[in-house]
Amino acid sequence: MPRTSVEAQVKQAAQEMVMQASLNTLRGFESMREIIRRMGRLDGRKVVILLSEGYFIGFGARNGYPLTDHLQALIDTAARNNVTFYPIDARGLATTGMTAEVGGQFSRGPQAGAALSRMSGGLSESQNGLHALASGTGGLTYFNRNDLVSGFRRAVEDNTYYYVLGYTPTRPTDGKYRKISVKVVKEGATVRSREGYYALKPGQELQLANVSRVSVPEKEYKEAMKEATEAAKAMQGGQVDEAIKHFERSAQIAPVNDRVFYYLGLLHQQKGDLPKAAEAFNRSIEIAPAKPDASIALAKLHMGQNQLDQAEKTLSALVQVQPEHKEGLYLLAITDEQLGKIPEAYQSVSRAVAAKPEATEMYLAAGRLAIRAGKEDQGYTYLRRYVELHGQNAENVKKFLEQNGQKP
């Protein structure tokens, strides 16, 4: 094989590795931001102990992926929600010494020095993002040690005593990043605090590049979007096979668009190819776990096949990232009820009612499950509310309440 051909293949493989690694990092940052927003509802200081092998922020940024912006957005979200990061390098004691993998002819001479330098530099770069998370939120890092338990203990001890300081900026908000410096009079004291913040206006969000948009080169992205557009046209025209063909081409060119896989799942399901539908839905969820459509579709597919354990797993994962998703909670309640998990079913349906109190029919399920869970007073309260809202079966429910000595 000609040398130029080999070099082209190696280059393409390297670009694919960079793309996948950078995309996974971006998804990870966005998932953590969503979790931290939920944590912000809790009072007081919160701690995230992050076990990770690090992020190659600089390497990804040098290849056109906005990892630095998303990392800074994660730090800002954490600081705004009073969350502190304590990153622990899961690799434990990392070595940059020569191993059997890189030994042999490179174990001596200038080649050995260059190899050691690259390994040391790679280790340092992978830890830079973890350093930024800790320093940007006032936490500590725990690197190059095999005793990971000590890392947990250190985080706990560090949160035994701390001060919460606040102030109101006098300058008007402009959306720009502002640095913060905290100093103390006492000599020898070490101060750790957040390093700065974005002066955002009320309701303003950081403008970040869309993850799926930046994870592939411009040319491939346009080609993938062209195929997706053709697929949408075919789908609207009822041409199922043609739509599948174009969506599959789009996914092959740039496998980063969750909606492409979601629609592929719907089309395969329409054709009765349920294994392919489930595979497509899973790919959509993998790309965008916080978007509910694919999770709901996959759960319903499992429920239709009486695969209740898989449906429960899918729905549980959804409500972890979307704790107030009404349909997800309701379907989880129905699934758990069929599995005989009545207390869990009641807990889910009560959360669904709280998330959307205007959903009339939800009160009927909540009342039924509350009574089955042994919470009769709460169950009757739900059923009375159902009657008040004139649910579809209000007359039957009214008779049930009267038969049990309850006023409708």
C-alpha positions in Angstrom: 0.0 0.0 0.0 1.5 3.4 -1.0 2.7 5.5 1.9 0.4 8.4 1.1 -2.6 6.1 1.3 -1.5 4.8 4.7 -0.9 8.4 6.0 -4.4 9.4 4.8 -6.0 6.5 6.6 -4.1 7.2 9.8 -5.0 10.9 9.6 -8.7 10.0 9.1 -8.7 7.6 12.0 -7.0 10.2 14.2 -9.6 12.8 13.2 -12.5 10.4 14.0 -10.9 9.7 17.5 -10.6 13.4 18.2 -14.2 14.0 17.1 -15.6 11.2 19.2 -13.5 12.2 22.3 -14.4 15.8 22.0 -18.1 15.0 21.4 -18.2 12.8 24.5 -16.6 15.5 26.6 -19.1 18.1 25.4 -22.0 15.8 26.2 -20.5 15.1 29.6 -20.2 18.8 30.4 -23.8 19.5 29.3 -25.1 16.6 31.4 -23.2 17.9 34.4 -24.6 21.4 33.9 -28.2 19.9 33.9 -27.5 18.0 37.1 -26.0 21.0 38.8 -29.1 23.1 37.8 -31.2 20.6 39.7 -28.9 20.6 42.6 -29.3 24.4 42.8 -32.8 23.9 44.2 -31.3 22.6 47.4 -30.2 25.0 50.1 -26.6 25.5 51.2 -23.3 24.4 49.7 -23.3 21.3 47.5 -20.3 19.1 46.6 -19.6 17.1 43.5 -16.8 14.5 43.9 -15.9 13.8 40.3 -13.9 10.6 39.5 -12.4 11.1 36.1 -9.4 10.3 34.0 -9.4 14.0 32.8 -10.2 15.9 29.7 -8.0 16.9 26.8 -9.4 20.5 26.7 -6.5 22.1 24.8 -6.2 19.3 22.3 -9.9 19.4 21.4 -9.9 23.2 21.3 -6.9 23.2 18.9 -8.9 21.0 16.5 -11.9 23.3 16.4 -14.1 22.0 19.3 -15.3 24.6 21.8 -14.4 22.6 24.9 -13.0 25.7 26.7 -16.3 27.6 26.4 -18.3 24.7 27.6 -15.9 24.0 30.5 -16.2 27.6 31.6 -20.0 27.5 31.3 -20.0 24.4 33.6 -17.8 26.2 36.1 -20.1 29.3 36.0 -23.2 27.2 36.4 -21.7 25.4 39.4 -20.6 28.6 41.1 -24.1 30.2 40.6 -25.7 27.2 42.2 -23.2 27.0 45.1 -21.7 23.7 43.9 -18.0 23.0 44.5 -16.1 20.4 42.5 -13.6 18.0 44.0 -12.0 16.1 41.1 -10.2 12.8 41.8 -8.0 11.3 39.1 -9.4 7.8 38.8 -6.1 6.6 37.3 -4.5 6.8 40.8 -0.7 7.0 40.8 0.0 7.7 37.1 3.5 7.0 35.8 5.3 8.6 32.9 8.1 6.1 33.0 8.9 3.7 30.1 6.7 0.6 29.9 6.7 -2.5 27.8 4.3 -0.8 25.4 6.8 1.8 24.4 10.0 0.1 25.3 12.3 -1.9 23.0 14.2 0.3 20.5 12.9 3.5 22.2 14.0 2.6 25.7 17.3 4.6 25.3 18.6 7.7 23.6 16.8 10.8 22.3 13.7 8.8 21.3 13.2 7.8 24.9 13.4 11.4 26.1 10.9 12.5 23.4 8.5 9.7 24.4 8.7 10.5 28.1 8.1 14.2 27.3 5.0 13.4 25.3 3.6 11.1 28.1 4.3 13.6 30.8 2.7 16.4 28.7 -0.3 14.2 28.0 -0.9 13.5 31.7 -0.6 17.1 32.6 -3.0 18.3 29.8 -5.6 15.7 30.8 -5.6 17.1 34.3 -5.8 20.7 33.3 -9.6 20.6 33.0 -10.0 18.9 36.4 -7.8 21.7 37.9 -10.0 24.3 36.3 -13.2 22.7 37.8 -11.7 22.7 41.2 -10.1 26.2 41.2 -13.0 27.8 39.5 -15.5 26.6 42.1 -13.3 26.7 45.2 -12.6 23.0 45.5 -9.5 20.8 45.6 -7.9 18.2 43.3 -6.7 14.8 44.4 -4.2 13.4 41.8 -1.5 10.8 41.5 -2.5 8.7 44.5 -3.8 5.2 44.7 -5.6 5.7 48.0 -8.8 7.2 46.5 -10.7 6.9 49.9 -8.4 9.6 51.2 -9.7 11.8 48.4 -13.3 11.4 49.5 -12.2 12.0 53.1 -10.4 15.2 52.1 -13.5 16.6 50.4 -15.6 15.9 53.5 -13.1 17.5 55.8 -12.8 20.5 53.6 -16.5 21.1 53.9 -16.5 21.0 57.7 -15.8 24.7 57.9 -16.2 27.3 55.2 -17.5 30.9 54.8 -20.2 32.1 52.4 -19.5 35.6 51.1 -21.6 37.6 48.8 -21.8 41.1 47.3 -23.8 43.1 44.8 -21.8 44.4 41.8 -22.1 48.1 41.2 -21.3 48.0 37.5 -24.3 47.2 35.2 -24.4 43.7 33.7 -22.9 43.3 30.3 -22.7 39.5 29.8 -18.9 39.5 30.1 -16.7 37.4 32.3 -15.5 39.2 35.5 -12.7 38.0 37.7 -13.0 37.8 41.5 -10.1 38.1 44.0 -10.6 37.3 47.7 -7.9 38.3 50.1 -7.5 38.0 53.9 -5.4 40.0 56.4 -4.1 37.0 58.3 -0.6 36.0 57.2 0.0 32.5 56.1 -3.7 31.8 55.3 -4.7 30.2 52.0 -7.9 31.4 50.3 -9.9 29.3 47.9 -12.9 30.7 46.1 -14.5 30.9 42.7 -12.4 32.8 40.3 -15.0 34.8 38.6 -18.5 35.0 37.0 -20.4 36.0 33.9 -22.3 39.3 34.5 -25.5 38.0 32.8 -28.6 40.0 32.6 -31.9 38.5 34.1 -32.9 35.6 32.0 -29.8 35.7 29.9 -28.0 32.5 29.0 -24.4 31.9 27.9 -24.3 31.6 24.1 -22.7 28.2 23.5 -22.2 26.4 20.2 -24.6 23.6 19.7 -22.9 20.3 20.5 -24.1 18.4 17.5 -23.2 21.3 15.2 -19.6 21.6 16.2 -18.7 17.9 16.5 -18.3 17.4 12.8 -16.5 19.3 10.0 -18.5 21.9 8.1 -18.6 19.9 4.8 -19.9 16.7 6.5 -22.4 18.6 8.5 -23.9 20.2 5.5 -24.1 16.9 3.7 -25.8 15.2 6.7 -28.3 18.1 6.9 -29.1 17.8 3.2 -29.8 14.1 3.6 -31.9 14.7 6.7 -33.9 17.3 4.8 -34.6 14.9 2.0 -35.6 12.3 4.5 -38.1 14.7 6.1 -39.7 15.4 2.7 -40.0 11.7 2.0 -41.4 11.1 5.5 -44.1 13.8 5.0 -45.0 12.2 1.7 -45.5 8.8 3.3 -42.4 7.3 1.5 -41.2 5.3 4.5 -38.4 3.3 2.7 -37.1 6.5 1.0 -37.1 8.4 4.3 -35.2 5.6 6.0 -32.6 5.6 3.3 -31.9 9.3 3.6 -31.9 9.3 7.4 -29.4 6.4 7.4 -27.1 8.3 5.0 -27.3 11.3 7.3 -26.5 9.2 10.3 -23.6 7.6 8.5 -22.0 10.9 7.5 -22.4 12.6 10.9 -23.8 10.3 13.6 -24.4 13.2 16.1 -27.9 14.3 15.4 -30.3 12.8 18.0 -33.4 13.7 15.9 -32.1 11.7 12.9 -32.0 8.6 15.1 -35.3 9.4 16.7 -37.1 9.6 13.4 -35.3 6.5 12.2 -36.7 4.7 15.2 -40.2 5.9 14.5 -39.9 4.7 10.8 -38.5 1.3 11.7 -41.3 0.9 14.3 -43.9 1.8 11.6 -42.5 -0.9 9.4 -42.6 -3.4 12.3 -38.8 -3.8 12.6 -38.8 -3.3 16.4 -35.1 -4.3 17.0 -33.9 -1.6 14.6 -36.4 0.8 16.1 -35.0 0.1 19.6 -31.4 0.5 18.4 -32.2 3.9 16.8 -34.0 5.2 19.9 -31.1 4.1 22.1 -28.6 6.0 19.8 -30.8 9.1 20.1 -30.9 8.8 23.9 -27.1 8.3 24.0 -26.6 11.6 22.1 -29.2 13.7 24.0 -30.2 11.9 27.2 -32.1 15.0 28.5 -34.5 15.1 25.5 -37.5 13.0 26.4 -39.0 12.0 23.0 -36.7 9.0 22.3 -36.9 7.7 25.9 -40.7 7.9 25.8 -40.9 6.1 22.5 -38.5 3.4 23.5 -40.3 2.8 26.8 -43.7 2.5 25.0 -42.1 0.1 22.6 -40.8 -2.1 25.5 -44.2 -1.9 27.2 -46.0 -3.0 24.0 -43.7 -6.1 24.0 -44.3 -6.7 27.7 -40.6 -6.0 28.4 -41.4 -4.1 31.6 -38.0 -4.3 33.2 -36.4 -2.6 30.2 -39.2 0.0 30.1 -38.7 0.7 33.8 -34.9 1.1 33.2 -35.5 3.6 30.3 -38.0 5.7 32.2 -36.0 5.7 35.4 -33.0 7.1 33.5 -35.3 9.8 31.9 -36.8 11.0 35.2 -33.3 11.3 36.7 -32.4 14.0 34.1 -35.9 15.3 33.8 -37.4 15.0 37.3 -40.6 16.8 36.5 -41.4 15.2 33.1 -45.1 14.3 33.6 -45.4 11.6 30.9 -42.2 9.9 31.9 -43.3 9.8 35.6 -46.8 8.6 34.7 -45.5 5.8 32.4 -43.0 4.8 35.1 -45.8 4.6 37.6 -47.9 2.4 35.3 -44.9 0.2 34.6 -44.0 -0.2 38.3 -47.7 -1.0 39.0 -47.6 -3.8 36.5 -44.3 -5.1 38.0 -46.0 -5.1 41.4 -43.9 -2.2 42.8 -46.9 -0.3 44.2 -45.0 2.1 46.6 -42.6 3.1 43.8 -45.6 3.5 41.4 -47.4 5.7 43.9 -44.3 7.9 44.4 -43.9 8.4 40.6 -47.5 9.2 40.0 -47.7 11.7 42.9 -44.6 13.4 41.4 -46.4 13.5 38.0 -49.4 15.2 39.6 -47.2 17.8 41.3 -45.4 18.5 38.0 -48.7 19.1 36.2 -51.6 19.6 38.6 -54.0 20.6 35.7 -53.7 17.0 34.2 -57.2 15.7 35.3 -56.8 12.0 34.4 -53.6 11.8 36.4 -55.6 12.2 39.7 -57.5 8.9 39.0 -54.2 6.9 38.7 -52.8 8.8 41.7 -55.9 7.9 43.8 -55.9 4.3 42.8 -52.2 3.8 43.5 -52.4 5.7 46.8 -55.1 3.4 48.1 -53.2 0.3 46.9 -50.1 1.7 48.7 -52.1 1.9 51.9 -52.4 5.7 51.9 -56.2 5.7 51.7 -56.7 9.3 53.0 -54.4 10.7 50.3 -56.0 8.4 47.7 -59.5 9.7 48.5 -58.2 13.3 48.3 -56.9 12.6 44.8 -60.2 11.0 43.7 -62.2 13.9 45.1 -60.1 16.3 43.1 -60.7 14.1 40.0 -64.4 14.5 40.5 -64.1 18.3 41.0 -62.2 18.5 37.7 -65.0 16.5 35.9 -62.8 13.6 34.8 -64.1 11.2 32.1 -65.1 8.6 34.8 -66.2 11.2 37.4 -69.6 9.6 38.0 -68.2 6.2 38.6 -65.5 7.6 40.9 -68.2 9.6 42.8 -70.1 6.4 43.4 -66.9 4.6 44.6 -66.3 7.4 47.1 -69.9 7.3 48.4 -69.7 3.5 48.8 -66.6 3.9 51.0 -68.2 6.5 53.2 -66.4 9.5 51.6 -68.0 12.7 50.5 -67.3 13.4 46.8 
